[in-house]
């Protein structure tokens, strides 16, 4: 990202996992490669998952189900309290329905895994074989997608003769970071992975990632390869809460869009990029080559139009 690198004085590169090819792309596609294979192996005719109203994971799950001819049911939790029409019907919600998924809406504070299991039992009672996917696709099966990504990244670095000092990305439900950490540790790559948190406080976020990275390493057949010090999360950029845009996130969206022609989303990738930008300005990455892993989510922008003021862009010539 040459123009952004010049702006921040850091050698910045990008891994375009917003271009993974399934319904505008995103990081969940890698997880779903393994999750949907497991669903098919178990003879499922329906998949079910849960997330916030503008869940990127839900949209990609609906698209994967459509591609494989499976029914899809999504449980959407209102974690923001936004009553704007676009937030509740546009963006990812519109795409969920276009892919043929059915949806249920829940107020904030529900036990969503419990609600999902109850919904799955109702579907099973009607004859469906339901495969339940955890929020974000974040279990040891889903995290294998980001073990694969770690292998892919290291191969690309080597092929391009790039010495990379750090990988930075947005971390939420923990599967992306856990898979990356497990993969990098399994290869002894010695490339630190820094997650910029989008939801939980640092101790909780790091513990979630560590626990899942250990389970993923066990699934890989290399238990014990992940140590606690391999897991790093910075949660200074969450703002007021999950799914709520921040000033630094909006700035990051504008910078990536105006300098590189790349779109971020307010919930995840923008907060990850906000951390990247702020830490770069503070000299945290001085002399380093940093890769920003873009986890996708731009489909949600249509649901967050109220967060942007573009009035100064309308001109009369």
DOBA-262700 format. One record per residue: residue in three letters; chain; x, y, z of N, C-alpha, C in turn. Coordinates in steps of 0.2 Angstrom, whole numbers. Layout:
<rovos>
 resn chain  n_xx  n_yy  n_zz ca_xx ca_yy ca_zz  c_xx  c_yy  c_zz
  Ala     A     X     Y     Z     X     Y     Z     X     Y     Z
...
</rovos>
This chain:
<rovos>
 resn chain  n_xx  n_yy  n_zz ca_xx ca_yy ca_zz  c_xx  c_yy  c_zz
  Unk     A     4    -6     0     0     0     0     4     6     0
  Unk     A     7     8    -6    12    13    -7    10    20    -4
  Unk     A     4    22    -6     2    29    -4     1    29     4
  Unk     A    -2    24     7    -3    24    14     3    23    18
  Unk     A     8    19    15    15    19    18    18    26    18
  Unk     A    18    29    12    21    36    12    17    41    17
  Unk     A    11    40    18     7    44    23     9    43    30
  Unk     A    11    37    32    12    35    39    19    33    40
  Unk     A    23    33    35    31    32    36    32    25    38
  Unk     A    28    20    36    29    13    38    28     9    31
  Unk     A    32     4    30    31    -1    24    25    -5    25
  Unk     A    20    -3    23    13    -7    24    11   -11    18
  Unk     A    10   -17    19     7   -22    14     0   -24    16
  Unk     A    -4   -27    11   -10   -29    13   -12   -36    10
  Unk     A   -15   -40    14   -17   -47    12   -25   -46    11
  Unk     A   -27   -47     5   -34   -45     3   -39   -51     4
  Unk     A   -40   -53    10   -45   -58    12   -52   -55    12
  Unk     A   -53   -49    10   -59   -46     8   -61   -48     1
  Unk     A   -56   -52    -3   -57   -54   -10   -57   -61   -10
  Unk     A   -60   -65    -5   -60   -72    -6   -66   -75   -10
  Unk     A   -70   -71   -13   -74   -73   -18   -81   -76   -17
  Unk     A   -83   -76   -10   -90   -78    -8   -94   -72    -6
  Unk     A   -98   -70   -10  -103   -65    -8   -99   -58    -5
  Unk     A   -95   -56    -9   -91   -50    -8   -85   -51    -4
  Unk     A   -84   -58    -2   -78   -60     2   -78   -58     9
  Unk     A   -72   -60    12   -71   -59    19   -68   -65    22
  Unk     A   -65   -64    29   -62   -69    32   -66   -76    34
  Unk     A   -72   -75    34   -76   -81    36   -76   -86    30
  Unk     A   -75   -84    24   -75   -89    19   -69   -95    20
  Unk     A   -64   -93    23   -59   -98    24   -61  -103    30
  Unk     A   -64  -100    35   -67  -104    40   -72  -109    37
  Unk     A   -77  -106    33   -82  -110    30   -80  -116    26
  Unk     A   -74  -115    23   -72  -120    19   -71  -127    23
  Unk     A   -69  -126    29   -69  -132    33   -76  -134    37
  Unk     A   -79  -129    39   -85  -130    42   -91  -133    38
  Unk     A   -91  -130    32   -96  -133    27   -94  -140    25
  Unk     A   -88  -142    24   -86  -148    23   -88  -153    28
  Unk     A   -87  -151    35   -90  -155    40   -97  -156    40
  Unk     A  -101  -150    38  -108  -151    38  -110  -156    33
  Unk     A  -107  -156    27  -109  -161    22  -107  -168    24
  Unk     A  -101  -168    27   -99  -175    30  -104  -178    35
  Unk     A  -108  -174    38  -112  -176    43  -119  -176    40
  Unk     A  -120  -175    34  -127  -176    30  -131  -170    32
  Unk     A  -129  -165    33  -134  -159    35  -137  -157    29
  Unk     A  -144  -155    30  -147  -151    25  -149  -144    26
  Unk     A  -147  -142    32  -147  -135    34  -142  -133    39
  Unk     A  -139  -127    38  -134  -124    43  -137  -118    46
  Unk     A  -135  -117    52  -138  -112    57  -132  -108    60
  Unk     A  -132  -102    61  -127   -98    65  -130   -92    67
  Unk     A  -126   -88    71  -129   -82    74  -124   -77    74
  Unk     A  -126   -70    75  -122   -65    75  -126   -58    76
  Unk     A  -122   -53    76  -126   -46    76  -130   -45    70
  Unk     A  -134   -40    70  -138   -38    64  -134   -38    58
  Unk     A  -128   -34    58  -124   -34    52  -119   -39    51
  Unk     A  -120   -45    53  -115   -50    54  -112   -52    47
  Unk     A  -105   -51    46  -102   -53    40  -102   -61    39
  Unk     A  -101   -64    45  -101   -71    45  -108   -74    43
  Unk     A  -113   -71    45  -120   -73    43  -121   -73    35
  Unk     A  -119   -67    33  -119   -66    25  -115   -72    22
  Unk     A  -109   -73    24  -105   -78    20  -107   -85    21
  Unk     A  -110   -86    27  -113   -93    28  -119   -94    24
  Unk     A  -123   -89    23  -129   -89    19  -127   -91    11
  Unk     A  -121   -87     9  -119   -88     3  -116   -95     2
  Unk     A  -112   -98     7  -110  -104     6  -115  -110     6
  Unk     A  -120  -109    10  -126  -113    10  -129  -113     3
  Unk     A  -130  -107     0  -133  -107    -7  -129  -110   -12
  Unk     A  -123  -110   -11  -118  -113   -16  -118  -120   -16
  Unk     A  -120  -123   -10  -120  -130    -9  -127  -133    -9
  Unk     A  -132  -129    -9  -139  -132   -10  -142  -133    -3
  Unk     A  -139  -130     3  -142  -131     9  -146  -125    11
  Unk     A  -151  -127    16  -155  -122    19  -151  -118    24
  Unk     A  -152  -112    25  -148  -108    30  -153  -104    35
  Unk     A  -152  -104    41  -156  -100    46  -151   -96    50
  Unk     A  -152   -89    51  -148   -85    54  -152   -82    60
  Unk     A  -149   -82    66  -151   -78    72  -147   -72    73
  Unk     A  -151   -66    72  -147   -59    72  -149   -56    79
  Unk     A  -144   -54    83  -145   -50    89  -143   -43    88
  Unk     A  -148   -39    91  -147   -32    90  -142   -29    96
  Unk     A  -136   -29    94  -131   -27    99  -129   -20    99
  Unk     A  -133   -16    95  -131    -9    94  -137    -4    96
  Unk     A  -143    -6    96  -149    -2    97  -150     3    92
  Unk     A  -147     2    86  -149     6    80  -155     5    77
  Unk     A  -160    10    76  -166     9    73  -166    11    66
  Unk     A  -161    14    63  -161    16    56  -163    10    52
  Unk     A  -167    12    47  -170     7    42  -164     4    38
  Unk     A  -159     7    36  -154     4    32  -150    -1    36
  Unk     A  -149     1    43  -145    -4    47  -148   -11    48
  Unk     A  -155   -10    48  -159   -16    49  -161   -20    43
  Unk     A  -161   -17    37  -163   -20    31  -158   -20    25
  Unk     A  -153   -16    26  -148   -15    20  -142   -19    22
  Unk     A  -137   -18    18  -130   -21    19  -130   -28    19
  Unk     A  -127   -31    25  -127   -38    25  -134   -42    26
  Unk     A  -139   -38    29  -146   -41    30  -149   -42    23
  Unk     A  -148   -37    19  -151   -38    12  -148   -44     8
  Unk     A  -141   -45     9  -138   -50     6  -140   -57     9
  Unk     A  -141   -57    16  -143   -63    19  -149   -66    15
  Unk     A  -154   -61    14  -160   -63    11  -160   -65     4
  Unk     A  -155   -61     0  -154   -63    -7  -151   -70    -8
  Unk     A  -147   -72    -3  -144   -79    -3  -149   -84    -1
  Unk     A  -155   -82     1  -161   -87     2  -161   -89    10
  Unk     A  -157   -85    14  -157   -87    21  -164   -84    24
  Unk     A  -166   -88    30  -171   -85    34  -168   -82    40
  Unk     A  -171   -77    43  -168   -74    49  -173   -73    54
  Unk     A  -170   -73    61  -174   -71    67  -170   -65    70
  Unk     A  -174   -61    73  -171   -55    76  -172   -56    84
  Unk     A  -167   -54    88  -167   -55    95  -164   -48    98
  Unk     A  -167   -46   104  -164   -40   107  -158   -42   110
  Unk     A  -154   -37   112  -147   -37   115  -148   -41   122
  Unk     A  -142   -45   123  -142   -48   130  -144   -55   130
  Unk     A  -146   -58   124  -149   -65   124  -143   -70   125
  Unk     A  -145   -75   127  -140   -81   127  -140   -84   120
  Unk     A  -136   -81   115  -137   -83   108  -135   -90   106
  Unk     A  -130   -93   109  -129  -100   108  -135  -104   110
  Unk     A  -138  -103   116  -144  -106   119  -150  -105   114
  Unk     A  -151   -99   112  -156   -98   107  -155  -102   101
  Unk     A  -149  -102    98  -148  -106    92  -149  -114    93
  Unk     A  -147  -116    99  -148  -123   100  -156  -125   100
  Unk     A  -160  -120   103  -167  -121   104  -170  -121    97
  Unk     A  -168  -116    93  -170  -115    86  -168  -122    82
  Unk     A  -162  -124    83  -160  -130    79  -164  -136    81
  Unk     A  -166  -137    87  -171  -142    90  -177  -142    86
  Unk     A  -180  -136    86  -187  -135    82  -186  -137    75
  Unk     A  -181  -135    72  -180  -137    65  -179  -145    64
  Unk     A  -175  -148    69  -174  -155    69  -181  -159    70
  Unk     A  -185  -156    74  -192  -159    75  -196  -159    69
  Unk     A  -194  -154    64  -198  -154    58  -194  -158    52
  Unk     A  -189  -162    54  -186  -167    50  -179  -164    47
  Unk     A  -177  -158    49  -170  -156    46  -164  -159    50
  Unk     A  -159  -160    46  -153  -162    49  -149  -155    50
  Unk     A  -148  -152    55  -146  -146    56  -138  -146    59
  Unk     A  -134  -142    55  -127  -141    57  -126  -134    60
  Unk     A  -125  -134    67  -124  -128    70  -117  -125    70
  Unk     A  -116  -119    68  -110  -116    67  -109  -110    72
  Unk     A  -104  -110    77  -104  -105    82  -103   -98    79
  Unk     A  -105   -93    83  -104   -86    80   -97   -85    78
  Unk     A   -96   -82    72   -90   -80    69   -86   -87    66
  Unk     A   -89   -92    66   -86   -99    64   -80  -100    68
  Unk     A   -80   -98    74   -74   -98    78   -74  -104    83
  Unk     A   -72  -110    80   -70  -116    83   -64  -119    80
  Unk     A   -62  -125    83   -55  -127    80   -56  -129    73
  Unk     A   -62  -131    71   -63  -133    64   -62  -127    59
  Unk     A   -66  -122    61   -66  -115    57   -59  -112    57
  Unk     A   -55  -113    63   -49  -109    63   -44  -113    59
  Unk     A   -45  -119    56   -41  -122    52   -40  -118    45
  Unk     A   -45  -114    44   -45  -110    38   -39  -105    38
  Unk     A   -38  -102    44   -33   -97    45   -26  -101    47
  Unk     A   -26  -107    48   -19  -111    48   -17  -111    41
  Unk     A   -22  -113    36   -20  -113    29   -18  -106    27
  Unk     A   -21  -101    30   -19   -94    28   -12   -92    30
  Unk     A   -10   -95    36    -3   -94    38     2   -97    33
  Unk     A     0  -103    31     4  -107    26     5  -103    20
  Unk     A    -1  -100    18    -1   -97    11     3   -90    12
  Unk     A     2   -87    17     6   -80    18    13   -82    18
  Unk     A    15   -87    22    23   -88    22    25   -90    15
  Unk     A    21   -94    12    23   -95     5    24   -89     0
  Unk     A    19   -85     1    19   -78    -3    25   -74    -1
  Unk     A    27   -74     6    32   -70     8    39   -72     5
  Unk     A    39   -79     5    46   -82     3    46   -81    -5
  Unk     A    41   -82    -9    41   -82   -16    43   -74   -18
  Unk     A    41   -69   -14    42   -63   -16    48   -60   -12
  Unk     A    52   -64    -9    58   -62    -5    56   -57     0
  Unk     A    51   -57     3    49   -52     8    50   -54    15
  Unk     A    54   -50    19    55   -51    26    49   -47    29
  Unk     A    45   -51    32    39   -47    36    40   -47    43
  Unk     A    39   -42    46    41   -41    53    35   -42    58
  Unk     A    29   -41    55    23   -41    59    16   -42    55
  Unk     A    11   -46    57     5   -46    54     0   -43    59
  Unk     A    -4   -38    56    -9   -35    60   -16   -36    57
  Unk     A   -21   -37    61   -28   -38    59   -33   -37    64
  Unk     A   -39   -36    62   -45   -35    67   -47   -42    70
  Unk     A   -47   -43    77   -49   -49    80   -55   -48    84
  Unk     A   -60   -53    84   -66   -52    87   -68   -59    91
  Unk     A   -71   -64    87   -73   -70    90   -67   -75    91
  Unk     A   -62   -73    88   -55   -76    90   -53   -81    85
  Unk     A   -57   -84    80   -55   -89    76   -49   -87    71
  Unk     A   -50   -81    68   -44   -79    63   -38   -79    66
  Unk     A   -37   -75    72   -31   -74    75   -28   -81    78
  Unk     A   -33   -85    81   -31   -92    84   -28   -96    78
  Unk     A   -31   -96    72   -28  -100    67   -22   -97    64
  Unk     A   -21   -91    63   -15   -88    61    -9   -90    66
  Unk     A   -10   -89    73    -5   -90    78    -3   -97    78
  Unk     A    -8  -102    77    -7  -109    77    -3  -111    71
  Unk     A    -4  -108    65    -1  -110    59     6  -107    59
  Unk     A     7  -101    62    14   -98    62    18  -101    67
  Unk     A    15  -103    72    19  -107    77    21  -114    75
  Unk     A    16  -117    72    18  -124    69    24  -124    64
  Unk     A    24  -118    60    30  -118    55    36  -114    58
  Unk     A    36  -112    65    41  -108    68    43  -102    64
  Unk     A    38   -99    61    39   -93    57    42   -87    60
  Unk     A    41   -87    67    43   -81    71    41   -74    68
  Unk     A    35   -74    66    32   -68    64    26   -66    68
  Unk     A    27   -61    73    21   -59    77    15   -58    74
  Unk     A     9   -60    77     3   -58    75    -1   -54    80
  Unk     A    -2   -48    78    -6   -43    83   -13   -42    81
  Unk     A   -17   -44    85   -24   -43    84   -27   -36    87
  Unk     A   -30   -33    83   -33   -26    86   -41   -28    88
  Unk     A   -42   -28    94   -49   -30    96   -54   -26    94
  Unk     A   -60   -29    93   -66   -26    91   -72   -27    96
  Unk     A   -71   -30   101   -77   -32   106   -75   -32   113
  Unk     A   -70   -37   115   -69   -39   122   -63   -35   125
  Unk     A   -63   -34   132   -57   -31   135   -51   -36   133
  Unk     A   -45   -33   134   -39   -37   132   -38   -43   136
  Unk     A   -38   -44   142   -37   -51   145   -42   -56   143
  Unk     A   -48   -54   142   -53   -59   139   -52   -61   132
  Unk     A   -50   -56   128   -49   -57   121   -43   -61   120
  Unk     A   -37   -60   123   -31   -64   123   -32   -71   125
  Unk     A   -36   -72   131   -38   -79   133   -42   -83   128
  Unk     A   -47   -79   125   -51   -83   120   -46   -85   114
  Unk     A   -42   -81   112   -38   -83   106   -33   -88   108
  Unk     A   -30   -88   114   -25   -93   116   -28  -100   117
  Unk     A   -34  -100   120   -38  -106   121   -39  -109   115
  Unk     A   -42  -105   110   -44  -108   103   -37  -110    99
  Unk     A   -32  -106   100   -26  -108    96   -23  -114    99
  Unk     A   -24  -116   105   -21  -122   108   -25  -128   105
  Unk     A   -32  -127   105   -36  -132   103   -35  -134    95
  Unk     A   -34  -128    92   -32  -129    84   -26  -132    83
  Unk     A   -21  -131    87   -14  -134    87   -15  -142    88
  Unk     A   -19  -143    93   -21  -150    95   -24  -154    89
  Unk     A   -28  -150    86   -32  -153    80   -27  -154    74
  Unk     A   -22  -150    74   -16  -151    69   -12  -156    70
  Unk     A   -12  -159    76    -7  -164    78     0  -161    81
  Unk     A     0  -155    83     6  -152    86     4  -148    93
  Unk     A     1  -152    98    -1  -149   104     5  -146   108
  Unk     A     4  -140   111    10  -137   115    14  -132   111
  Unk     A    13  -132   104    17  -127   100    15  -120   101
  Unk     A     9  -118   104     7  -112   105     9  -110   112
  Unk     A    12  -105   113    14  -102   120    10   -96   121
  Unk     A     8   -94   128     4   -89   130     7   -82   127
  Unk     A    14   -81   126    17   -75   124    16   -74   116
  Unk     A    14   -79   113    12   -79   106     6   -75   104
  Unk     A     2   -74   109    -5   -71   108    -5   -64   111
  Unk     A    -6   -59   106    -6   -52   108   -12   -49   105
  Unk     A   -16   -45   109   -21   -41   107   -21   -34   110
  Unk     A   -22   -29   106   -23   -22   108   -30   -20   107
  Unk     A   -33   -19   113   -41   -17   113   -42   -10   114
  Unk     A   -37    -6   112   -38     1   114   -43     5   109
  Unk     A   -45     1   103   -49     4    98   -56     2    97
  Unk     A   -58    -1   102   -65    -4   102   -70     2   102
  Unk     A   -69     7   106   -73    13   106   -79    11   112
  Unk     A   -85    13   110   -90    12   115   -93     5   115
  Unk     A   -91     1   110   -94    -6   110   -94    -9   104
  Unk     A   -96   -15   103   -96   -19    97  -101   -16    92
  Unk     A   -98   -16    86  -103   -14    81  -104    -6    81
  Unk     A  -101    -2    86  -103     5    86   -97     8    83
  Unk     A   -98    12    77   -92    16    74   -88    20    78
  Unk     A   -82    21    77   -78    26    81   -75    31    76
  Unk     A   -73    37    79   -70    42    75   -64    40    71
  Unk     A   -60    36    75   -53    34    72   -55    28    67
  Unk     A   -60    24    67   -62    20    62   -65    23    56
  Unk     A   -69    28    57   -71    32    51   -65    35    47
  Unk     A   -60    38    51   -54    41    48   -51    35    44
  Unk     A   -50    29    47   -47    24    43   -50    22    37
  Unk     A   -57    22    37   -61    20    31   -59    25    26
  Unk     A   -59    31    28   -58    37    23   -51    36    20
  Unk     A   -46    35    24   -39    35    22   -38    29    17
  Unk     A   -41    23    19   -40    17    15   -43    18     8
  Unk     A   -49    21     8   -53    23     2   -50    28    -2
  Unk     A   -48    33     1   -45    39    -3   -38    38    -5
  Unk     A   -34    34    -1   -27    33    -3   -26    27    -7
  Unk     A   -30    22    -6   -28    15    -9   -34    12   -13
  Unk     A   -40    15   -13   -46    13   -16   -48     6   -13
  Unk     A   -47     5    -7   -49    -1    -3   -54     1     2
  Unk     A   -60    -3     2   -65    -2     7   -65    -6    13
  Unk     A   -66    -3    19   -66    -6    26   -73    -6    28
  Unk     A   -75    -9    34   -81    -9    37   -81    -6    44
  Unk     A   -86    -3    46   -85     1    53   -85    -4    59
  Unk     A   -87   -10    58   -87   -14    64   -80   -18    65
  Unk     A   -77   -21    60   -71   -25    61   -65   -21    58
  Unk     A   -65   -22    51   -58   -20    48   -56   -13    49
  Unk     A   -61    -8    50   -60    -1    51   -56     0    58
  Unk     A   -59    -4    63   -56    -4    70   -49    -7    70
  Unk     A   -48   -12    66   -41   -15    65   -36   -10    62
  Unk     A   -39    -7    56   -35    -2    53   -34     4    57
  Unk     A   -38     6    61   -37    12    66   -32    11    70
  Unk     A   -31     5    73   -26     3    77   -19     3    73
  Unk     A   -19     0    67   -13     0    63   -11     7    62
  Unk     A   -15    12    60   -14    19    59   -11    22    65
  Unk     A   -14    22    71   -12    25    77    -6    22    79
  Unk     A    -4    16    79     2    13    81     8    15    77
  Unk     A     6    16    70    11    18    65    13    25    67
  Unk     A     8    29    68    10    36    70    14    37    76
  Unk     A    13    32    81    16    33    87    23    30    87
  Unk     A    25    27    81    32    24    80    32    17    82
  Unk     A    27    14    83    27     7    86    30     2    80
  Unk     A    29     4    74    32    -1    69    38     2    65
  Unk     A    41     7    68    47    10    65    52     5    62
  Unk     A    54     5    56    59     1    53    56    -6    51
  Unk     A    49    -7    52    46   -14    51    43   -14    44
  Unk     A    42   -20    42    37   -21    36    31   -25    39
  Unk     A    26   -21    38    19   -24    42    14   -26    36
  Unk     A    11   -32    37     6   -34    33    -1   -33    37
  Unk     A    -5   -30    34   -12   -29    37   -17   -34    33
  Unk     A   -19   -39    37   -24   -44    34   -31   -41    34
  Unk     A   -34   -39    29   -40   -36    28   -45   -42    28
  Unk     A   -49   -42    34   -54   -47    35   -61   -46    32
  Unk     A   -62   -40    28   -68   -39    24   -73   -35    27
  Unk     A   -79   -36    25   -85   -33    28   -88   -27    25
  Unk     A   -85   -25    19   -87   -19    16   -95   -19    14
  Unk     A   -97   -25    14  -105   -26    12  -109   -22    17
  Unk     A  -106   -21    23  -110   -18    29  -110   -10    28
  Unk     A  -106    -8    24  -106     0    23  -113     3    22
  Unk     A  -117    -1    18  -124     2    16  -128     2    22
  Unk     A  -127    -2    27  -131    -2    34  -128     4    38
  Unk     A  -122     7    37  -120    12    42  -119    18    38
  Unk     A  -123    20    33  -123    26    30  -123    32    34
  Unk     A  -127    31    40  -128    37    45  -122    39    48
  Unk     A  -117    35    48  -111    36    52  -106    41    47
  Unk     A  -108    42    41  -103    46    37  -107    53    35
  Unk     A  -103    58    35  -105    64    33  -101    66    26
  Unk     A  -105    66    21  -102    67    14  -104    74    11
  Unk     A  -107    78    15  -110    84    13  -105    88     9
  Unk     A   -98    88    12   -93    92     9   -91    90     2
  Unk     A   -93    84     0   -91    81    -7   -96    83   -12
  Unk     A  -102    86   -11  -106    89   -16  -104    96   -18
  Unk     A  -102    97   -24  -100   103   -26  -104   105   -32
  Unk     A  -104   112   -34  -107   115   -40  -102   117   -44
  Unk     A  -102   115   -50   -96   117   -55   -99   123   -59
</rovos>
